[in-house]
Amino acid sequence: MAVWKDGQSGTIGGGALEFHATEKARIQLTHGNPAPHLERISLGPNLGQCCGGSVTLLTELFDGESLETLQKHTQDEYCLRPIRAHARDGNAARDKLSISPYEAELAKGWIAEKLAAPRQAVWIYGAGHVGRAIVDLLVPLNRFAIVWIDVGPERFPEISAENVDILPTPDPAQSVMHAPDACDHLVLTYSHAMDLEICNRILSRKFSWAGLIGSATKWARFRRRLIASGYTPDAVDQISCPIGNPRLGKNPHAIAVGVVADLLSRYSD
């Protein structure tokens, strides 16, 4: 979890523990103490909790200079760094993490932390109600690199998220050629003709997965037309339609919940 003077991002689980950690981090920022602080916290009466157990909380102060240290100690898929003065060998922490199910491990005054996996590319065509609801759910997950496409800038809400790129273009179908091969595509524009052409462009290239908003009737019509244009039935059936979980209903946010649940299930560890 990152904490700064007037904000924070990420979570260590919420509740009293997170409130305590945030306050301690801001105290460290105020006093400018660069030394890492390691604390073992009981999840009991002292925090006003009854969860039981305990956690080890590491608080670190990062600035421009410390980024150079991080780069120096990054090895393959791990980031190693000392958290105690004069600690010399990070191999023990790295070796411990290599056989651990956890994201980080401590050993001999060092911490070894797994580097974040690359974000999965998701291209979303359409900034209507369903597109907005899907983006609202995907952004805070921080597991997806989103390219959001529609016919003009006025179609999009104001959004400031580093994992979303807005792409206004008069012809969204032409943007398909610029997507990476291992990309997921969600097609949900306001126009059936536009949806059909985007599906056509997706099928003409490599892709990871594609979903189309619509009813069974819409998909039957699209499927016939795509097969008639030269694609095999197996190729066309790589597109999923309808997207989401119909049992959840047709409300845009209900559709979005089903779509995002599907994405997460396909990329869960």
C-alpha positions in Angstrom: 0.0 0.0 0.0 1.3 3.4 -1.0 0.7 6.4 1.4 1.5 10.0 0.8 0.6 13.3 2.5 -3.0 13.6 1.4 -3.8 10.2 -0.2 -3.2 6.5 -0.5 -3.5 3.7 -3.0 -3.9 0.0 -2.5 -4.8 -1.9 0.7 -3.4 -4.2 3.3 -6.8 -5.4 4.3 -8.7 -2.4 5.6 -10.0 -1.9 9.1 -8.1 -0.8 12.2 -4.8 -2.3 11.0 -4.8 -0.3 7.8 -5.8 2.9 9.7 -2.9 2.3 12.1 -0.4 1.6 9.3 -1.5 4.7 7.4 -1.1 7.0 10.4 2.4 5.5 11.2 3.4 6.0 7.5 2.4 9.7 7.6 4.3 10.2 10.8 7.4 8.7 9.1 6.8 11.0 6.1 6.5 14.1 8.4 9.7 13.3 10.2 11.6 12.2 7.1 13.2 9.2 8.7 14.5 7.2 5.8 15.2 4.0 7.7 12.7 1.1 7.1 10.5 0.3 10.1 9.6 -3.3 10.9 6.7 -3.9 13.4 4.9 -7.0 14.5 1.3 -6.2 15.4 -1.2 -8.3 17.3 -4.7 -8.2 15.8 -6.3 -8.1 19.2 -7.5 -5.7 21.8 -4.7 -3.2 21.3 -6.2 -2.4 17.9 -9.8 -2.8 19.0 -10.1 -6.0 17.0 -11.0 -9.6 17.8 -9.6 -11.2 14.6 -6.7 -12.9 16.4 -3.3 -13.6 15.0 -0.6 -11.1 14.1 1.0 -9.5 11.1 4.5 -8.2 10.3 4.3 -4.6 8.9 7.2 -3.1 7.0 7.1 0.7 6.4 9.5 2.1 3.9 10.1 5.7 2.7 10.7 6.0 -1.0 12.1 8.9 -3.0 14.1 9.5 -6.1 17.3 8.3 -4.5 15.8 5.1 -3.2 14.5 4.2 -6.7 18.2 3.8 -7.7 18.6 1.3 -4.9 15.5 -0.6 -6.0 16.9 -0.9 -9.5 20.3 -2.0 -8.3 18.8 -4.9 -6.3 16.2 -6.1 -8.8 17.0 -9.6 -10.0 14.8 -11.3 -12.6 11.3 -11.6 -11.1 12.4 -10.4 -7.6 13.1 -7.1 -6.0 15.6 -7.4 -3.1 16.5 -4.7 -0.7 18.1 -4.4 2.8 15.8 -3.3 5.6 18.5 -3.3 8.3 21.8 -1.4 8.3 24.8 -3.4 7.3 22.8 -6.4 6.1 24.9 -7.9 3.4 23.3 -11.0 1.8 19.9 -11.0 0.2 20.2 -14.5 -1.2 18.5 -16.0 1.8 15.4 -13.9 1.4 15.3 -14.5 -2.4 15.7 -18.3 -1.8 13.0 -18.3 0.8 10.6 -16.4 -1.5 11.3 -18.8 -4.5 9.5 -21.6 -2.6 7.0 -19.5 -0.8 3.3 -18.9 -1.8 3.5 -15.3 -0.4 4.3 -12.1 -2.3 7.3 -11.2 0.0 9.6 -12.8 2.5 12.0 -11.5 5.1 15.4 -13.1 6.0 18.7 -11.9 7.5 17.8 -8.2 7.3 16.6 -8.3 3.7 13.2 -8.3 2.0 12.5 -10.2 -1.2 9.4 -9.2 -3.1 7.8 -10.6 -6.2 7.6 -8.1 -9.0 4.1 -7.4 -10.3 3.0 -9.5 -13.3 2.4 -7.5 -16.6 -1.2 -6.3 -16.9 -3.4 -8.1 -19.3 -4.4 -5.9 -22.3 -8.2 -5.3 -22.6 -9.5 -3.2 -25.5 -13.1 -1.9 -24.9 -15.1 -0.6 -27.8 -17.9 1.7 -26.6 -18.2 4.2 -23.8 -21.9 3.9 -23.1 -23.5 2.7 -19.9 -22.1 -0.8 -20.0 -18.6 0.3 -21.1 -18.5 2.8 -18.2 -19.6 0.3 -15.7 -17.0 -2.3 -16.8 -14.2 0.3 -16.7 -15.3 1.4 -13.2 -14.9 -2.1 -12.0 -11.6 -2.9 -13.9 -9.6 0.2 -13.0 -9.1 -0.4 -9.2 -8.2 -4.1 -9.8 -5.0 -2.8 -11.5 -4.5 -6.1 -13.3 -5.6 -4.9 -16.7 -4.1 -2.4 -19.2 -7.3 -0.8 -20.7 -7.6 0.9 -24.1 -11.0 2.5 -24.3 -12.3 3.3 -27.7 -15.2 5.3 -29.1 -16.1 7.7 -31.9 -15.2 11.0 -30.1 -13.9 12.5 -26.9 -17.3 13.7 -25.9 -18.4 10.0 -25.5 -16.1 9.5 -22.5 -16.5 10.5 -18.8 -13.7 12.3 -17.1 -11.3 9.7 -15.9 -7.8 9.8 -14.5 -6.3 6.4 -14.2 -2.8 5.3 -15.3 -4.0 1.9 -16.5 -6.6 3.4 -18.9 -5.8 5.0 -22.3 -8.6 6.9 -24.0 -8.7 6.5 -27.8 -11.3 8.6 -29.6 -11.5 7.7 -33.3 -14.2 8.2 -36.0 -13.7 4.5 -37.1 -13.2 2.3 -34.0 -12.9 -0.8 -36.2 -9.7 0.4 -37.7 -8.0 0.6 -34.3 -8.3 -3.2 -34.0 -5.1 -3.7 -36.1 -3.1 -1.9 -33.4 -4.0 -4.2 -30.5 -1.4 -6.7 -29.2 -1.9 -10.3 -30.2 -2.5 -11.4 -26.6 -5.4 -9.0 -26.1 -8.9 -9.3 -24.9 -11.6 -7.4 -26.8 -15.0 -6.3 -25.5 -17.3 -5.0 -28.2 -20.2 -2.9 -26.9 -20.7 0.2 -29.1 -24.1 1.9 -29.8 -24.2 0.6 -33.4 -24.8 -3.0 -34.5 -23.1 -2.3 -37.8 -20.0 -1.0 -36.0 -20.1 -4.0 -33.6 -20.2 -6.3 -36.6 -17.2 -4.7 -38.4 -15.2 -4.7 -35.2 -15.9 -8.4 -34.8 -14.8 -8.9 -38.4 -11.5 -7.1 -37.8 -10.9 -9.1 -34.6 -11.4 -12.4 -36.4 -8.9 -11.4 -39.1 -6.0 -11.3 -36.6 -4.6 -13.0 -33.5 -6.3 -12.3 -30.2 -6.7 -13.9 -26.8 -10.5 -13.6 -26.2 -13.3 -11.5 -27.5 -16.8 -10.8 -26.1 -19.8 -9.1 -27.8 -22.7 -7.5 -26.0 -26.1 -8.5 -27.2 -28.9 -11.0 -27.2 -29.0 -14.6 -28.6 -30.9 -13.2 -31.6 -28.2 -10.6 -32.3 -25.5 -13.2 -32.0 -27.3 -15.6 -34.4 -27.5 -12.8 -37.0 -23.8 -11.8 -36.5 -22.7 -15.5 -36.6 -24.4 -16.1 -40.0 -23.0 -12.9 -41.5 -19.4 -13.6 -40.3 -19.5 -17.2 -41.6 -20.9 -15.9 -44.9 -18.0 -13.5 -45.1 -15.6 -16.4 -45.1 -14.8 -17.4 -41.5 -15.2 -20.9 -40.3 -17.9 -21.7 -37.6 -15.1 -22.6 -35.2 -13.3 -19.3 -35.8 -16.5 -17.3 -35.3 -17.3 -19.2 -32.1 -14.2 -17.8 -30.5 -16.3 -14.7 -29.9 -18.5 -15.0 -26.8 -22.0 -13.5 -26.9 -23.8 -12.5 -24.8 -21.1 -11.3 -22.4 -21.6 -11.4 -18.7 -24.0 -13.6 -16.7 -27.6 -13.3 -18.0 -28.9 -14.5 -14.6 -27.6 -11.3 -13.0 -30.0 -9.2 -15.2 -29.7 -6.5 -17.8 -28.7 -3.6 -15.7 -25.4 -2.1 -16.9 -23.6 -2.7 -13.6 -25.0 -6.3 -13.4 -23.6 -7.0 -16.9 -20.3 -5.4 -15.8 -20.1 -7.7 -12.7 -20.5 -10.8 -14.9 -18.0 -9.6 -17.4 -15.3 -8.7 -14.9 -15.9 -11.9 -12.9 -15.3 -13.8 -16.2 -12.1 -11.9 -16.9 -10.8 -12.5 -13.3 -11.7 -16.2 -13.5 -9.6 -16.6 -16.7 -6.6 -14.8 -15.2 -6.7 -16.1 -11.6 -3.6 -17.9 -10.4 
